Amino acid sequence: MPDFTYACLPRRADGLPAPEDAVWDGLPEMELVRTETGEAPALRTRVRAFYDPQAAMLYLRFLCEDDEILSDYAHRDDPIYNQDVLEVFLCDAGDPHRYKEFEVSPRNVQFDADIRYHGPHDTTVGLSWDLTGWQTRTHWAPDAKRLCSVWRMSLSGMDHAPQPGERWRMNVYRIDHSARGMELSAWSPTGEPNFHVPERFGWLIFR
């Protein structure tokens, strides 16, 4: 069975690094698969992450194949999950039934919420919660058929900032719409067309 554990290495960064910045070089990589089956998706998505323990920041970079986008929303916390979106779920409270949901659209619209999981297809979405200072930069290059998104997230804005060696539950997702239909991708596949399956979250280890 695949080991969905990501070793999040400590590195220093000033501001929001560019996608091609050397700070991303040599980091382990998460490759997303079809959420329902674990098979290779039509479009590839690769994700790298690191954290800066001194600044208490978490950084993520998404590199995605993308031949068309569906992205019309314009305001923070709009229901961007109805169209193309990149997502990260982070369980920072120690309770797998409570976690933070982060989403970014190809138009760089952000969505963040505090989630309470009560059971299958039963969640409470706390939209009043925002991660202060969350920065993202997202760009779709249609000629290159490439979507790239870089995130800078304040760990001190979570329930608590992690200590080196701490483990958080995490999963990473993508929703893509095209002429082929809708495709759901995940780092740790959930076995169903649903991302809110906490028992299938992987582990993020702050090295």
C-alpha positions as CSV (number, residue, x, y, z in Angstrom):
1,M,0.0,0.0,0.0
2,P,1.4,3.4,-0.9
3,D,2.8,5.5,2.0
4,F,1.1,8.9,1.9
5,T,3.7,10.7,4.1
6,Y,5.2,13.9,3.0
7,A,8.5,15.0,4.6
8,C,8.2,18.8,4.8
9,L,11.7,20.1,4.9
10,P,12.8,23.4,6.6
11,R,14.0,26.1,4.2
12,R,14.3,29.9,4.2
13,A,12.3,32.0,1.7
14,D,11.8,35.8,1.4
15,G,8.3,36.6,0.4
16,L,6.5,34.5,-2.1
17,P,9.0,32.5,-4.2
18,A,8.6,32.2,-8.0
19,P,7.7,28.8,-9.4
20,E,11.1,28.4,-10.9
21,D,13.0,29.6,-7.8
22,A,15.8,27.3,-6.6
23,V,14.2,27.0,-3.2
24,W,11.9,24.3,-4.7
25,D,14.8,22.2,-6.1
26,G,15.4,18.8,-4.6
27,L,12.1,18.8,-2.5
28,P,10.0,15.6,-2.4
29,E,7.0,15.6,-4.7
30,M,3.4,14.6,-4.4
31,E,1.8,13.4,-7.6
32,L,-2.0,13.4,-7.7
33,V,-4.0,10.4,-8.9
34,R,-7.7,9.8,-9.6
35,T,-9.6,10.3,-6.4
36,E,-11.9,7.3,-6.9
37,T,-9.4,4.7,-8.2
38,G,-5.8,5.8,-7.6
39,E,-5.1,5.6,-11.4
40,A,-3.3,8.2,-13.4
41,P,-5.5,11.2,-14.3
42,A,-5.8,12.7,-17.8
43,L,-3.9,15.8,-16.6
44,R,-0.8,15.6,-14.4
45,T,-0.5,17.6,-11.1
46,R,2.7,17.7,-9.0
47,V,3.0,19.5,-5.7
48,R,6.0,20.4,-3.6
49,A,6.1,22.0,-0.1
50,F,8.5,23.2,2.5
51,Y,8.2,25.3,5.7
52,D,10.2,28.1,7.3
53,P,10.2,27.4,11.0
54,Q,11.8,30.7,11.8
55,A,9.1,32.7,10.0
56,A,6.4,30.1,10.8
57,M,5.4,29.9,7.1
58,L,4.3,26.9,5.0
59,Y,4.9,27.1,1.2
60,L,3.3,25.0,-1.6
61,R,3.8,24.9,-5.3
62,F,1.4,23.3,-7.8
63,L,2.5,22.5,-11.3
64,C,-0.4,21.3,-13.4
65,E,-1.0,20.2,-17.0
66,D,-4.1,22.2,-18.1
67,D,-5.5,22.5,-21.6
68,E,-8.6,24.6,-20.6
69,I,-10.0,26.3,-17.6
70,L,-13.4,26.9,-16.1
71,S,-13.0,29.8,-13.6
72,D,-15.6,32.6,-13.3
73,Y,-15.6,33.5,-9.6
74,A,-14.1,36.7,-8.5
75,H,-14.4,37.0,-4.7
76,R,-12.8,35.4,-1.7
77,D,-14.9,32.5,-0.3
78,D,-17.0,32.3,-3.5
79,P,-18.0,28.6,-4.1
80,I,-15.0,28.1,-6.4
81,Y,-15.2,24.4,-5.7
82,N,-17.9,24.3,-8.4
83,Q,-15.3,25.0,-11.1
84,D,-11.6,24.3,-11.5
85,V,-9.7,24.5,-8.2
86,L,-6.6,23.4,-6.3
87,E,-7.2,22.3,-2.7
88,V,-5.3,21.5,0.5
89,F,-6.9,20.1,3.7
90,L,-4.8,20.6,6.8
91,C,-5.7,19.0,10.2
92,D,-4.0,21.4,12.6
93,A,-6.1,20.8,15.7
94,G,-5.1,17.2,16.4
95,D,-8.7,16.0,15.7
96,P,-9.2,14.4,12.3
97,H,-12.8,15.6,12.3
98,R,-11.8,19.2,12.4
99,Y,-9.5,20.7,9.7
100,K,-8.9,23.7,7.6
101,E,-9.8,23.7,3.9
102,F,-7.9,25.9,1.4
103,E,-8.7,26.4,-2.3
104,V,-7.3,28.6,-5.1
105,S,-8.9,28.9,-8.5
106,P,-7.0,29.5,-11.8
107,R,-8.0,33.1,-11.5
108,N,-6.2,33.2,-8.1
109,V,-9.4,33.5,-6.1
110,Q,-9.0,32.1,-2.6
111,F,-11.4,30.1,-0.4
112,D,-10.6,29.1,3.2
113,A,-12.8,27.6,5.9
114,D,-12.8,25.8,9.2
115,I,-14.4,22.4,8.7
116,R,-16.2,20.2,11.2
117,Y,-16.7,16.7,9.9
118,H,-19.7,14.9,11.4
119,G,-20.0,11.9,9.0
120,P,-20.0,11.0,5.4
121,H,-21.3,13.9,3.3
122,D,-22.1,15.8,6.5
123,T,-19.8,18.8,7.2
124,T,-20.1,22.2,8.8
125,V,-18.2,24.8,6.7
126,G,-17.1,27.8,8.8
127,L,-16.6,30.6,6.3
128,S,-16.1,33.2,9.0
129,W,-12.6,31.9,9.5
130,D,-9.8,33.3,7.4
131,L,-6.1,32.7,7.4
132,T,-4.6,36.1,7.8
133,G,-1.8,37.0,5.4
134,W,-2.3,34.0,3.1
135,Q,-0.6,34.8,-0.2
136,T,-1.1,33.1,-3.5
137,R,0.0,33.6,-7.1
138,T,-1.6,31.6,-9.8
139,H,-1.0,31.7,-13.6
140,W,-2.5,29.7,-16.5
141,A,-0.4,29.6,-19.7
142,P,-2.8,28.4,-22.4
143,D,-0.1,28.0,-25.1
144,A,2.0,25.8,-22.8
145,K,-1.1,24.1,-21.4
146,R,0.3,24.7,-17.9
147,L,-1.2,26.0,-14.6
148,C,1.0,27.0,-11.8
149,S,0.1,28.2,-8.3
150,V,2.4,29.1,-5.4
151,W,1.1,29.6,-1.8
152,R,2.6,31.2,1.3
153,M,0.6,30.3,4.5
154,S,1.1,31.6,8.0
155,L,1.4,28.7,10.4
156,S,1.0,31.0,13.3
157,G,-2.5,31.7,12.0
158,M,-3.5,28.1,12.4
159,D,-4.7,26.6,15.7
160,H,-1.1,26.2,16.7
161,A,2.3,26.5,14.9
162,P,3.9,23.1,14.5
163,Q,7.2,22.1,16.2
164,P,9.9,20.2,14.3
165,G,9.0,16.5,14.1
166,E,5.2,17.2,14.5
167,R,2.8,15.4,12.2
168,W,-0.4,16.9,10.7
169,R,-3.0,15.0,8.7
170,M,-3.2,16.4,5.2
171,N,-4.6,15.8,1.7
172,V,-4.1,17.6,-1.6
173,Y,-6.7,17.8,-4.3
174,R,-7.6,19.1,-7.7
175,I,-10.9,19.6,-9.6
176,D,-10.7,20.0,-13.4
177,H,-13.4,20.6,-15.9
178,S,-13.0,20.2,-19.6
179,A,-14.6,18.7,-22.7
180,R,-13.7,15.3,-21.2
181,G,-15.9,16.0,-18.2
182,M,-15.0,16.6,-14.5
183,E,-11.9,15.0,-13.1
184,L,-11.2,14.7,-9.4
185,S,-7.6,14.1,-8.3
186,A,-6.0,13.6,-4.9
187,W,-2.6,12.9,-3.4
188,S,-4.1,10.2,-1.2
189,P,-7.1,8.8,-3.1
190,T,-10.3,8.6,-1.1
191,G,-12.0,5.8,-3.0
192,E,-15.0,7.9,-3.9
193,P,-15.9,11.2,-5.6
194,N,-15.7,13.0,-2.3
195,F,-12.7,14.8,-0.8
196,H,-14.1,15.0,2.8
197,V,-12.9,11.6,3.9
198,P,-10.6,12.2,6.9
199,E,-9.6,8.6,7.4
200,R,-7.9,8.8,4.0
201,F,-5.8,11.9,4.7
202,G,-2.0,11.4,4.5
203,W,0.6,12.8,6.9
204,L,2.6,16.0,6.7
205,I,5.7,15.7,8.8
206,F,7.6,18.9,9.7
207,R,11.2,17.7,9.6
